[in-house]
Amino acid sequence: MNLRTLQRKGRSAPTEGPPAYPLRLLLESLGAAVAAADPAIILPPHLPAPPRGRTLVVGGGKAAASMAAAVEAHWPDAAPLSGLVVTRYQHGLPTRRIEVVEASHPLPDGRGEEAAVRMLDMARQLGPDDLLLALISGGGSSLLAAPVEGVTLKELRQVTKALLNAGATIHDINTVRKHLTRLSGGRLAQAALSGMSGAQGRALIISDVVGDDPTHIASGPCAPDPSTCADALERLQRFRIALPAGVKHHLEACTAGHLADTPKPGDVCFARMENRVIASAHHSLQAAARHFEQHGIPALLLSDSISGDAQTVAKHQAALIHALARRQPLALISGGETTVTLRPQHGRGGRNAEFLLALALELADTPAWAIACDTDGIDGSEDNAGAVISPDTLARARAQGLDAAAYLADHDSHGFFAALGDLIVSGPTRTNVNDYRALLVGLD
């Protein structure tokens, strides 16, 4: 990953910025975490032997193009290989045998819808000597979002946006999307491996969700779905989402048994389908911890599955730093995925920048450095991976006339850190194992 140290977007002259050594350690630790999930390195050992027939590669997610490239680099030239994957705009890579389509994330668009329909048609044509190789990573739910019959793409986008703005977790959002889209909730495996096709399937999965359960990663296109349409309705009601007509009709008809639900555990299609998680947040956090320890700084891995409101998580981690106040250096590392509940009128910024702004306010004068970034290189819908804070963040903000508390209340963390020049801009990393947070204390 090519990390630029800081991208300055200040409205006034750039300030000096955080001290170089702690900042370098934080940036290098992020690089170590991302490298531990690089498909070019981690994917090849998990490739199956070529089948007697042909291999169809399908899939979607922010890592889909880099995963496809890794497959091509290690697949025998004489073995038949073709397919189609969908990734986010600007996340594509050149490939020879597997087509790469770019589409919209986090809200689906027509390009992703069209590609998903094509994948289903390809999967249904597999024969008894063939192999389905699915490449799944975070973001696949939106990128492969072909609505079920009776639901329009506009309605699907409306529901997805409402859930995102309401602070719903990825598990909640995926529970809804599984029952509104054609590939999710095991339907890709069902299309390829049901009936008399006799084909075999393997899904290689880069996890971006807490718990690493294949049913939740990209809404589990090749995994059994224990949730129901009734569960999807409950989530929408819990977050007080207004139901478009097509969504309401489909979920109510499915709940009443008039329409088929997603395939459940025990369905025959999963007998020939293997779901294999090949990268996760835990492995990436361990790589970051080793980096700190190689530089003589003990590392405490708090958790790879922290979720909840970003500001609340910041309060908890600030309290931990206060409790661990010490002179010896220590790195506190965590992963997972926080959420932000937006007001109708709000500024710009993702959950990682919001976490850091709240953390800076909670720490006040406590000397600490911190980084929070999405490992895919995009914090929410902005152009930055995340940001950094240092012991003088609030002082530098006051010197520029920036009210940190007001920026936080407006959910404008991007504007705050852009003014200070403390955004981290990496560009797309083409992998995704959720958020990365590291806090450094005890450094002079």
C-alpha positions in Angstrom: 0.0 0.0 0.0 1.3 3.4 -0.9 0.5 5.6 2.1 1.1 9.2 1.8 2.0 10.6 5.2 -0.6 13.3 5.3 -2.8 15.1 2.8 -3.2 18.7 3.7 -6.6 20.3 2.9 -6.5 23.2 5.3 -8.4 26.4 4.8 -5.4 28.3 6.1 -1.6 27.8 6.0 -0.6 24.3 6.9 0.4 23.7 10.5 3.4 21.7 11.6 1.4 18.6 12.3 2.0 15.6 14.7 5.5 14.6 15.7 7.2 12.5 13.1 8.2 9.3 15.1 4.8 8.4 16.6 3.1 9.3 13.4 5.5 7.1 11.4 4.9 4.2 13.7 1.1 4.5 13.4 1.3 4.7 9.6 3.6 1.8 9.4 1.3 -0.3 11.6 -1.6 0.5 9.3 0.5 -0.7 6.4 1.4 -3.9 8.2 -2.3 -4.6 8.9 -3.3 -4.0 5.3 -0.4 -6.1 3.9 -1.6 -9.1 6.1 -4.8 -9.1 4.0 -3.2 -8.6 0.5 -4.9 -11.1 -1.8 -1.8 -11.5 -3.9 -0.2 -13.1 -0.8 -3.0 -14.8 1.1 -5.2 -16.2 -1.7 -2.9 -18.6 -3.7 -2.5 -21.2 -0.9 -6.3 -21.6 -0.8 -6.9 -22.3 -4.5 -8.3 -25.7 -5.3 -7.0 -28.0 -8.0 -8.5 -27.4 -11.4 -11.5 -29.6 -12.1 -12.0 -32.0 -15.0 -14.3 -29.5 -16.5 -14.2 -25.7 -16.5 -13.8 -23.2 -13.6 -16.2 -20.3 -13.3 -15.0 -17.4 -11.2 -17.7 -15.0 -9.9 -17.9 -12.6 -7.0 -17.9 -9.1 -5.7 -16.5 -6.8 -3.1 -13.8 -4.1 -2.7 -11.1 -6.9 -3.0 -12.7 -8.6 -6.0 -10.4 -7.3 -8.6 -7.2 -8.1 -6.7 -8.5 -11.5 -5.8 -9.3 -12.2 -9.4 -5.8 -11.1 -10.4 -4.3 -13.5 -7.8 -6.4 -16.4 -9.2 -5.2 -15.7 -12.7 -1.5 -15.4 -11.6 -1.6 -18.9 -10.1 -4.1 -20.8 -12.4 -2.6 -23.1 -15.0 -2.7 -21.7 -18.5 -4.1 -25.0 -19.8 -7.0 -25.2 -17.4 -10.2 -23.5 -18.5 -10.9 -20.4 -16.5 -13.5 -17.6 -17.1 -15.8 -15.5 -15.1 -17.0 -12.1 -13.8 -16.4 -10.1 -10.6 -17.7 -6.7 -9.5 -15.7 -4.2 -7.5 -16.1 -0.6 -6.4 -15.4 2.3 -8.8 -11.6 3.0 -9.0 -10.8 -0.5 -7.4 -10.4 -2.4 -10.7 -7.3 -4.0 -12.0 -6.3 -5.3 -15.5 -7.1 -9.1 -16.0 -7.0 -11.5 -18.9 -9.5 -14.3 -18.3 -11.8 -12.9 -15.6 -13.9 -9.9 -16.5 -13.9 -7.1 -13.9 -16.8 -4.6 -13.7 -16.8 -1.5 -11.5 -20.0 -0.4 -9.8 -21.3 1.7 -7.0 -20.8 1.3 -3.2 -22.4 1.7 -0.7 -25.6 2.4 -2.7 -26.1 0.0 -5.6 -26.4 1.0 -9.2 -27.4 -0.5 -12.5 -23.9 -1.7 -13.4 -23.8 -3.9 -10.3 -27.4 -5.1 -10.9 -26.6 -6.1 -14.5 -23.4 -7.9 -13.5 -25.2 -9.8 -10.7 -27.9 -11.0 -13.1 -25.2 -12.2 -15.6 -23.5 -14.1 -12.8 -26.6 -16.0 -11.9 -27.1 -17.0 -15.6 -23.5 -18.2 -15.8 -23.8 -20.2 -12.5 -26.9 -22.0 -13.7 -25.0 -23.4 -16.7 -22.4 -25.3 -14.7 -22.2 -29.0 -15.3 -21.1 -32.0 -13.1 -17.4 -31.7 -13.9 -17.3 -27.9 -13.3 -16.2 -25.7 -10.4 -17.7 -22.5 -9.0 -15.0 -20.4 -7.5 -16.6 -17.4 -5.7 -14.4 -14.5 -4.6 -16.2 -12.6 -1.8 -15.1 -9.6 0.2 -16.7 -6.7 2.1 -18.8 -4.4 -0.1 -20.2 -7.3 -2.1 -23.7 -6.8 -0.8 -24.1 -3.4 -2.6 -22.0 -4.3 -5.6 -24.0 -7.5 -6.3 -27.4 -6.0 -5.5 -29.8 -7.1 -8.1 -33.3 -6.6 -6.6 -35.7 -9.5 -6.4 -38.7 -9.5 -8.7 -41.2 -6.8 -7.7 -38.6 -4.6 -6.0 -37.0 -1.8 -8.0 -33.4 -0.6 -7.7 -34.6 2.8 -6.6 -36.5 1.2 -3.7 -33.5 -0.9 -2.8 -31.3 2.2 -2.7 -33.9 4.0 -0.7 -34.0 1.3 2.0 -30.2 1.0 2.1 -29.6 4.7 2.5 -32.2 4.9 5.3 -30.6 2.1 7.2 -27.1 3.6 6.8 -28.3 7.0 8.1 -30.1 5.4 11.0 -26.9 3.9 12.4 -27.9 0.3 11.6 -25.1 -2.3 11.9 -23.8 -4.2 8.9 -25.5 -7.3 10.3 -28.9 -5.5 10.4 -28.4 -4.1 6.9 -27.4 -7.5 5.5 -30.4 -9.2 7.1 -32.6 -6.9 5.0 -30.5 -7.1 1.8 -30.4 -10.9 1.9 -34.2 -10.9 1.4 -34.3 -8.2 -1.2 -31.6 -9.2 -3.6 -31.1 -12.2 -6.0 -27.6 -13.5 -5.1 -27.5 -12.9 -1.3 -28.4 -15.3 1.4 -27.0 -18.4 -0.3 -28.8 -17.8 -3.6 -25.7 -17.9 -5.7 -24.8 -21.3 -4.4 -28.4 -22.4 -4.9 -28.3 -21.3 -8.5 -25.1 -23.1 -9.3 -25.3 -26.3 -7.2 -28.9 -27.2 -6.8 -30.6 -30.0 -8.7 -28.6 -32.3 -10.9 -25.8 -29.9 -11.9 -23.3 -31.9 -9.8 -20.8 -29.0 -9.8 -18.6 -28.3 -6.8 -18.1 -24.9 -5.2 -15.6 -23.1 -3.1 -15.9 -19.5 -1.8 -12.7 -17.7 -0.8 -13.7 -14.9 1.6 -12.0 -11.8 3.0 -14.0 -10.9 6.1 -14.9 -7.4 7.0 -17.5 -8.2 9.6 -17.4 -8.9 13.3 -17.3 -12.6 13.9 -16.2 -13.6 10.4 -19.4 -15.6 9.8 -19.7 -16.2 6.0 -23.4 -15.7 6.2 -22.8 -12.0 7.1 -19.9 -11.2 4.7 -21.2 -9.6 1.6 -24.6 -10.9 2.7 -23.4 -14.5 2.2 -24.0 -15.4 -1.4 -22.7 -18.9 -1.0 -23.7 -19.5 2.7 -26.9 -20.8 4.3 -29.1 -18.0 5.7 -30.5 -18.6 9.1 -32.5 -15.3 8.9 -36.0 -14.9 7.5 -38.1 -12.3 5.7 -39.8 -11.8 9.1 -36.4 -10.9 10.5 -35.9 -8.4 7.7 -39.2 -6.7 8.4 -38.4 -6.5 12.1 -35.1 -4.7 11.4 -36.8 -2.2 9.2 -39.5 -1.6 11.8 -36.9 -1.3 14.6 -35.1 1.5 12.7 -38.4 3.1 11.7 -37.7 2.8 8.0 -40.6 3.8 5.7 -41.2 0.8 3.4 -41.5 1.4 -0.3 -44.4 -0.4 -1.9 -42.4 -3.1 -3.6 -40.3 -3.9 -0.5 -43.4 -4.1 1.7 -45.2 -6.4 -0.6 -42.3 -8.7 -1.1 -41.3 -9.1 2.6 -44.9 -9.5 3.7 -45.6 -12.1 1.0 -42.5 -14.0 1.9 -43.3 -13.9 5.6 -46.8 -15.3 4.8 -45.2 -18.2 2.9 -46.4 -17.0 -0.5 -42.8 -16.5 -1.8 -39.8 -18.7 -1.2 -37.3 -17.5 1.5 -33.5 -17.8 1.2 -32.0 -21.3 1.4 -31.4 -22.5 5.0 -28.8 -24.6 6.7 -29.2 -28.2 5.5 -30.3 -27.2 2.0 -28.8 -29.7 -0.5 -27.0 -27.0 -2.5 -24.6 -26.4 0.4 -23.4 -30.1 0.5 -21.0 -29.3 -2.3 -20.2 -25.7 -1.3 -17.2 -24.8 0.9 -17.0 -21.3 2.4 -13.4 -20.6 3.5 -12.4 -17.3 5.2 -8.8 -16.6 4.1 -8.3 -13.2 5.8 -9.8 -11.4 8.8 -9.3 -8.5 11.1 -7.7 -10.6 13.8 -4.8 -11.6 11.5 -4.3 -8.0 10.4 -4.3 -6.7 14.0 -1.8 -9.3 15.0 0.5 -8.1 12.2 0.2 -4.5 13.4 0.9 -5.7 17.0 4.1 -7.4 15.8 5.2 -4.2 14.1 5.0 -2.2 17.3 6.7 -4.9 19.3 9.6 -5.0 16.8 10.1 -1.4 17.6 10.2 -2.0 21.4 6.6 -1.0 22.1 4.4 -3.6 23.9 1.1 -4.0 22.1 -2.3 -4.8 23.7 -4.9 -6.2 21.2 -8.1 -5.1 22.7 -10.6 -6.7 20.3 -11.1 -7.4 16.6 -14.9 -7.0 17.0 -15.7 -3.6 18.5 -18.9 -2.2 17.3 -21.5 0.4 18.3 -21.7 4.1 18.1 -18.3 5.7 17.1 -18.5 8.4 19.8 -19.4 5.9 22.5 -16.5 3.7 21.5 -14.2 6.7 21.7 -15.4 7.4 25.3 -14.6 3.8 26.3 -11.2 3.9 24.8 -10.4 7.2 26.3 -11.4 5.9 29.7 -9.1 2.9 29.2 -6.2 5.3 28.3 -6.8 7.2 31.5 -6.8 4.0 33.5 -3.6 2.9 31.9 -1.8 6.2 32.4 1.9 5.3 32.5 5.3 6.5 31.4 6.2 3.3 29.5 5.2 3.1 25.9 2.1 1.0 25.0 0.1 0.5 21.8 -3.6 -0.3 22.1 -5.0 -1.9 19.0 -8.6 -2.7 18.0 -10.7 -3.5 15.0 -14.4 -4.0 14.2 -16.9 -1.6 12.7 -18.5 1.3 14.5 -21.6 3.2 13.3 -22.7 6.9 13.1 -26.3 8.0 13.4 -26.6 11.1 11.2 -29.0 14.0 11.6 -30.9 15.3 8.6 -28.4 18.1 8.2 -24.8 17.0 8.6 -21.2 17.5 7.4 -18.8 15.1 5.9 -16.8 12.3 7.5 -16.7 8.6 8.1 -17.0 6.6 11.2 -13.2 6.5 11.8 -12.7 10.2 11.6 -15.7 10.7 13.9 -14.2 8.2 16.4 -10.9 10.2 16.4 -12.5 13.6 16.8 -14.6 12.3 19.8 -11.5 10.6 21.2 -9.4 13.9 21.0 -12.1 15.7 22.9 -12.3 12.9 25.5 -8.6 12.8 26.0 -8.3 16.6 26.3 -4.7 17.1 27.7 -3.8 13.5 28.0 -0.7 12.9 25.8 -1.6 10.2 23.2 -1.4 9.6 19.5 -4.0 7.6 17.6 -4.9 6.5 14.1 -8.2 5.2 12.8 -8.7 4.0 9.2 -10.8 1.7 7.1 -8.5 -0.9 5.7 -10.1 -0.5 2.3 -8.7 3.0 2.1 -12.1 4.7 2.1 -13.7 6.0 5.4 -17.4 6.0 4.7 -18.0 7.7 1.4 -15.1 10.2 1.6 -11.7 10.2 -0.2 -9.6 9.5 2.9 -8.9 6.2 4.7 -9.2 8.0 8.1 -7.1 10.4 10.1 -4.6 10.8 13.0 -4.6 12.7 16.3 -1.7 13.8 18.5 -1.4 15.4 21.9 -1.6 18.9 20.4 -4.6 18.3 18.0 -7.0 20.4 20.0 -4.4 23.2 20.6 -3.7 23.4 16.9 -7.4 23.5 16.2 -7.9 26.4 18.6 -5.0 28.2 17.0 -7.0 28.1 13.7 -10.3 29.0 15.3 -11.7 25.5 15.0 -14.3 24.4 17.5 -13.8 20.7 17.8 -17.0 20.1 19.7 -19.1 22.0 17.1 -17.5 20.0 14.3 -18.4 16.7 16.1 -22.0 17.8 16.7 -22.3 18.6 13.0 -20.7 15.2 12.1 -18.1 17.1 10.1 -15.0 15.2 11.2 -13.7 15.3 7.6 -13.8 19.1 7.6 -12.0 19.3 11.0 -9.1 17.0 10.1 -8.8 18.5 6.5 -8.3 21.9 8.1 -5.5 20.5 10.3 -3.9 18.6 7.4 -4.4 15.3 9.4 -6.4 13.2 7.0 -4.8 9.9 5.9 -5.1 9.3 2.2 -4.0 6.0 0.8 -6.3 5.5 -2.2 -8.0 2.1 -2.7 -6.1 -0.8 -1.0 -8.2 -3.4 -2.8 -8.7 -5.4 0.3 -11.0 -4.9 3.3 -10.8 -6.4 6.8 -12.8 -3.7 8.5 -11.5 -0.8 10.6 -8.1 -0.4 12.2 -7.5 1.7 15.3 -4.2 2.1 17.2 -3.5 4.3 20.2 0.0 5.1 21.4 0.7 6.3 25.0 3.9 6.7 27.0 5.9 8.3 24.2 7.6 11.6 24.8 
